[in-house]
Amino acid sequence: MKRLLTAALLALGAGSAQAEDVTLQLKWVTQAQFAGYYVAQAKGFYEEEGLNVTILPGGPDVAPTQVLASGGADVVVDWMPSALAAREKGLALVNIAQPFKSSGMMLTCLKESGVATPADFKGKTLGVWFGGNEYPFLNWMNKLGLKTDGSDVTVLKQGFNVDPLLQKQAACISTMTYNEYWQVIDAGISPDDLITFKYEDEGVATLEDGLYVMEDKLADPAFEEKMVKFVRASMKGWKYAEENSDEAAMIVLENDETGAQTETHQKRMMGEIAKLTAGSNGALDEADYKRTVAALMSGGSDPVITKEPEGAWSHAITDKALN
């Protein structure tokens, strides 16, 4: 009788413990770049924390910072240059976790264009993504002493495809190690005909794919606790994805409602993404943050941010989530 009563009380307790809702806005479309979150959802890691997580895909018309500002999400995935630029303009974003340790951004160039070193960029047309992704590029050009007004380099506002390189409208285009570079290869261009310049190798890398929330929300202990659970489960998802990359890629495919992704591309992407999340336990490395800030402030007459931010990141969540 006592056992039955205990079981009944436990069942009652379980029924009354309602899952907390969390909405995550991604920076881009459903792909292995965000595998950790989809894995955490599929493997029940969010459920174990009592969370009901909704993952919203991004796209060319979605600005995570704006979605967060309008209350359309609790937490967003964004690149730090975009987040810090928004913060300086008055949108109080805070980085609460940094699953990505390394940058996957690079310029991919056709060797036939005559580019062999960064010094060869002068006089060339370079494809650049905007919408916040241009900041690391502008900093790099400033570091090289190259004006981007057309006098030294011509900036081609690049869509989210590799056409400018394939059609030879640009000597180099922006690519990610895990995505667009492989689109160039899949289009029939041999790796031997290309030369790549990784931002990480050139000393101009900035932090990518961090988790951001609004500063005022963090003042609420209930929200803070919810984010602790979210980050803990998400990092569990990321580490599982690193160790089981093919399975993670298949989980991503199951969540791709557009049907645009392929198994080959997602498995390859996940293999590359695992290299970028390796070495991070989710806590922001202050040295990486300072390097990003220094890069963004060194834009000459047109820096991305004009002063060192205050309160732009916090270890409050990861200190609790990872211990």
Secondary structure, DSSP 8 states (H G I E B T S, - for coil): -HHHHHHHHHHHHHHHS--EEEEEE-SSSSSGGGHHHHHHHHTTHHHHTTEEEEEE---TT--HHHHHHTTS-SEEEE-HHHHHHHHHTT--EEEEEB---S--EEEEEEGGGT-SSGGGGTT-EEEE--TTTTHHHHHHHHHHT--TTTTS-EEEE--SSSHHHHTTS-SEEEEETTTHHHHHHHTT--GGGEEEEETTTTT-----SEEEEEHHHHTSHHHHHHHHHHHHHHHHHHHHHHHTHHHHHHHHHHH-TT----HHHHHHHHHHHHHHHTT--BS--HHHHHHHHHHHH--TTS-S-SS--SS-B-SHHHHHH--
